[in-house]
Amino acid sequence: MKQIFSVHQATSRVREEMLLEMCFFIASHGNLVESYDIMTSHVSADPFKANPLIVGYCGLMAYLLWKEEMRKGEEVATPPIGDKESLDLHGEALNGQDESTKSRDMAVKVTSLASSALIHLEQLTSMMPQHHCSVGMFVHKHAELLEGLGRPMEALNVLLHYQQSCPKEINANRYVCDHLRAHCPADIELRMHHLGVLVQLDESCPDVLELLDLQLHRDGSSSHNYRNMFETLVRFLDYPCNGADPKGWSLLCQIQSLWPEYLSSELWTSRLHWWRKLNPHITQCHTHTYTHTCPHVGRPLPLL
C-alpha cells in the first residue's frame, strides 16, 4: 500500500484520501507509531497541510501515543501489586539500566509527542471557521491534552471557541458542561448558564437533572422558577429512556412539594393516565394520585 501511494499519480484530493486510508489501515493493525510517522512525514507538505482531517488525525495520533507513554511511565514508577516473585521480576527489569537516562529519554519522548499533538490540534483550531462541523472529536482531545498538561483554563477557552463556532452543536455545548463540572464545580452561575443552553438543544439529556438540582439549591422560593423547573422536568420524563431514572422522579417530588400549583397545570393533567402506561414503575394509589416505586430503594415516592 505504501508503495502504491508513493508512485500513484492522482489528483490532490485522491492522494489525501489515499494517505488517510493507508494510515487508518496501518493503525487498525496495531501499528499506531508507524501510522503516525507516515502522517507526520506528509502533514506539512502540499496538498495535505490544508486538509483538516489529516491535520486533526496527526494531532490525535500524537495525543494517543502521548497517553500511552504516560501510562508506561506510571507502570515503570509503580511496582506491581502481587507476590514476591512479581516484585522480584519488576526489580530485575530495572537492574542494569541507567534509570536517570531511561527517565530522561521517556520525558523527551513524552514532551515531543505532547508538543506535536498541540501544534497540529491548534492548527486545526485555526481552520475551524471553515470546517467546524467535522472537528468536534479533535477539539475534545485538544482540551483533554491541555487538561492533562495542567492547563485547564486554556482547555476551557478551546472548548468555548468551538462552542461559539457551532452554537447549535450538542456535543460542543456538552464538552463545555463536562469541563466545568470537573474543573469549575464552584462556579454555579457559569455551569447553570451552559447547562441551560445544552438543555434547550436537547431536553432529553441527563444534564437536565444536574441543571434542576443546581436551580433548586440556588433559586429559593420563586413560583415562576418552580413552574419552569416543573415543565422542564416533565418534558424530560416524557422520554421512555428517562422513565426509570429514580433521580428524575425524586426531583419531581421535591418540585411538587414546593410548587403545589402544578395540580392545575395542563402539562400535568394531560399526563395523568398515559404516564402510567409509559412508565411501569408508576402505580395508581387512588383517584388522581400516583406513586413511583424507585427500583434502587424499593419504596414509593409520592408524586401528588
C-alpha positions in Angstrom: 0.0 0.0 0.0 2.8 2.4 0.8 4.5 1.7 -2.5 1.3 2.3 -4.4 0.8 5.6 -2.6 4.4 6.7 -3.4 4.1 6.1 -7.1 0.4 6.8 -7.7 -0.2 9.8 -9.9 -3.6 11.2 -8.9 -5.3 14.4 -8.1 -4.6 16.1 -4.8 -7.9 15.0 -3.3 -7.4 11.4 -4.2 -3.9 11.4 -2.7 -5.3 12.9 0.5 -7.9 10.2 0.7 -5.2 7.5 0.0 -3.0 8.9 2.8 -5.8 8.8 5.3 -6.9 5.3 4.2 -3.4 3.9 4.4 -2.8 5.4 7.9 -6.1 4.1 9.1 -5.3 0.6 7.8 -1.9 0.5 9.4 -3.2 1.9 12.8 -6.1 -0.7 12.7 -3.5 -3.5 12.6 -1.8 -2.2 15.8 0.9 -0.1 14.2 0.0 3.3 15.5 3.6 4.5 15.7 4.2 3.7 12.0 0.9 5.3 11.0 1.8 8.4 13.0 5.3 8.6 11.4 3.8 8.4 7.9 1.2 11.0 8.7 3.8 13.4 10.1 6.0 13.0 7.1 3.3 14.4 4.8 1.2 16.7 7.0 3.5 19.8 6.4 3.5 19.4 2.6 1.1 20.4 0.0 -1.7 19.5 -0.5 -2.0 17.6 2.8 -1.4 20.6 5.1 -4.7 22.2 4.0 -6.8 19.1 4.8 -8.3 19.5 8.3 -8.8 15.7 8.7 -5.1 15.0 8.0 -4.0 17.7 10.4 -6.5 16.6 13.0 -5.7 12.9 12.8 -2.0 13.7 13.0 -2.7 15.5 16.3 -5.0 12.8 17.5 -2.4 10.1 16.9 0.2 12.1 18.8 -2.2 12.5 21.6 -2.9 8.8 21.8 0.8 8.0 21.8 1.4 10.6 24.5 -1.3 9.0 26.7 0.3 5.6 26.1 3.8 6.8 27.1 2.3 8.5 30.2 0.7 5.1 31.1 4.0 3.3 30.6 5.7 5.9 32.8 3.2 5.2 35.6 3.7 1.5 35.3 7.5 1.8 35.5 7.3 4.1 38.5 4.8 1.9 40.3 5.8 -1.7 41.3 3.2 -4.4 40.6 0.9 -5.5 43.4 1.4 -9.2 43.8 3.6 -11.9 45.3 7.3 -11.7 46.0 8.1 -13.3 42.6 6.3 -10.5 40.7 8.1 -7.8 42.7 11.5 -9.5 42.1 10.8 -9.6 38.3 10.0 -5.9 38.4 13.2 -5.2 40.1 15.2 -7.3 37.7 13.7 -5.4 34.8 15.1 -2.2 36.2 18.5 -3.6 37.2 21.4 -2.9 34.8 19.7 0.1 33.3 20.7 3.7 33.8 17.4 4.8 35.4 18.2 8.5 35.0 18.9 8.0 31.3 15.7 6.0 30.9 13.6 8.6 32.7 15.2 11.4 30.6 14.5 9.6 27.3 11.0 8.9 28.3 10.5 12.6 29.3 11.9 13.7 26.0 9.5 11.4 24.1 6.5 12.4 26.1 7.3 16.1 25.6 7.8 15.7 21.9 4.5 13.9 21.5 2.6 16.4 23.5 4.2 19.3 21.5 3.3 17.6 18.2 -0.2 17.0 19.3 -0.6 20.6 20.5 0.9 22.0 17.2 -1.5 20.1 15.0 -4.6 20.4 17.1 -4.0 24.1 17.4 -3.5 24.3 13.7 -6.8 22.6 13.3 -8.5 25.1 15.6 -7.4 27.9 13.3 -9.2 26.1 10.4 -12.4 25.8 12.5 -14.5 28.5 10.9 -14.3 26.7 7.6 -14.6 23.2 8.9 -16.3 23.4 12.3 -18.8 20.7 11.6 -16.2 17.9 11.4 -13.7 18.8 14.1 -15.5 18.1 17.3 -13.6 15.0 18.3 -10.3 16.7 17.7 -11.3 19.8 19.7 -12.3 17.5 22.6 -8.9 15.7 22.6 -7.1 19.0 22.4 -8.9 20.1 25.5 -8.1 16.8 27.3 -4.5 17.2 26.4 -4.4 20.7 27.9 -6.1 19.4 31.0 -3.5 16.6 31.2 -0.8 19.2 31.0 -2.3 21.1 33.9 -3.7 23.9 31.7 -7.5 23.7 32.4 -8.3 27.4 31.6 -6.7 27.1 28.2 -8.7 23.9 27.7 -11.9 25.8 28.6 -11.0 28.6 26.1 -10.6 26.0 23.3 -14.0 24.4 24.1 -15.7 27.8 24.3 -14.2 28.8 21.0 -15.6 25.7 19.4 -19.0 26.2 21.0 -19.1 29.8 19.7 -18.2 28.5 16.2 -21.1 26.0 16.2 -23.6 27.1 18.9 -26.3 24.6 17.8 -23.9 21.6 18.1 -25.0 19.5 21.1 -21.6 18.0 21.7 -19.9 21.4 21.6 -22.1 22.5 24.5 -21.7 19.2 26.3 -17.9 19.4 26.2 -18.1 22.8 28.0 -20.5 21.5 30.6 -18.4 18.4 31.3 -15.3 20.6 31.7 -16.9 23.0 34.1 -18.3 20.1 36.2 -14.8 18.7 36.5 -12.7 21.8 36.8 -15.0 24.6 38.0 -17.6 22.9 40.2 -17.9 26.0 42.4 -18.8 28.4 39.6 -22.6 27.6 39.8 -23.7 30.6 37.6 -21.4 29.7 34.8 -22.4 26.0 35.0 -26.1 26.8 35.0 -25.8 29.1 32.0 -24.1 26.4 29.9 -26.3 23.7 31.1 -29.3 25.8 30.2 -28.1 26.2 26.7 -27.5 22.5 26.4 -30.9 21.6 27.7 -32.5 24.0 25.2 -30.9 21.9 22.5 -31.6 18.5 24.0 -34.4 18.4 26.5 -34.0 14.6 27.0 -30.3 14.7 28.1 -29.3 13.6 31.6 -27.8 17.1 32.1 -31.4 18.3 32.8 -31.2 16.7 36.2 -27.9 18.5 37.0 -29.4 21.8 36.0 -32.5 21.4 38.0 -30.6 20.2 41.1 -28.4 23.4 40.9 -31.5 25.6 40.4 -33.3 24.1 43.4 -30.3 24.8 45.7 -29.9 28.4 44.3 -33.3 29.9 43.4 -35.2 29.7 46.6 -39.0 30.1 46.8 -39.9 31.6 43.4 -43.2 30.4 41.9 -42.0 31.3 38.4 -38.8 29.3 38.7 -40.6 26.3 40.1 -43.0 26.4 37.2 -40.2 26.4 34.7 -38.4 23.7 36.5 -41.5 21.6 36.7 -42.2 21.9 32.9 -38.6 21.1 32.1 -38.6 18.0 34.2 -41.9 16.8 32.9 -40.7 17.0 29.4 -37.5 15.2 30.4 -39.6 12.3 31.9 -41.7 12.1 28.8 -38.8 10.2 27.2 -39.0 6.4 27.8 -35.3 6.2 28.3 -35.6 8.6 31.3 -38.6 7.0 33.0 -36.5 4.5 35.0 -34.2 7.2 36.4 -35.0 7.5 40.2 -33.3 10.8 40.5 -35.8 12.4 38.0 -38.8 11.2 40.0 -37.1 12.3 43.2 -36.6 15.8 41.8 -40.2 15.8 40.6 -41.4 15.1 44.2 -39.3 18.0 45.5 -40.6 20.5 43.0 -44.2 19.3 43.6 -43.9 19.9 47.3 -42.5 23.4 46.7 -45.0 24.4 44.0 -48.5 22.9 44.7 -49.9 24.9 41.8 -48.7 22.1 39.5 -52.1 20.4 40.2 -53.8 22.8 37.8 -51.1 22.7 35.2 -52.3 21.3 31.9 -48.9 19.8 31.4 -49.6 17.7 34.4 -53.2 16.8 34.0 -52.7 15.7 30.4 -50.2 13.1 31.6 -52.1 11.5 34.5 -53.1 8.4 32.5 -50.6 7.8 29.7 -47.6 8.2 32.0 -48.7 5.1 33.9 -48.5 3.1 30.6 -45.2 4.6 29.6 -43.5 4.1 33.0 -44.3 0.7 34.5 -42.8 1.9 37.8 -45.8 4.3 38.3 -48.8 2.7 40.1 -52.2 4.3 40.8 -52.8 4.7 44.6 -56.2 6.3 44.4 -58.1 8.7 42.3 -55.6 11.2 40.7 -52.8 10.1 42.9 -49.8 8.2 41.8 -46.6 6.9 43.3 -43.3 5.9 41.6 -41.6 2.9 43.0 -37.9 3.6 42.8 -36.1 0.3 41.8 -33.0 1.3 43.7 -34.5 2.0 47.1 -37.6 -0.2 46.8 -40.1 2.4 48.3 -42.7 4.5 46.7 -42.1 8.2 46.0 -45.3 10.2 46.2 -46.0 12.3 43.1 -49.1 14.1 44.3 
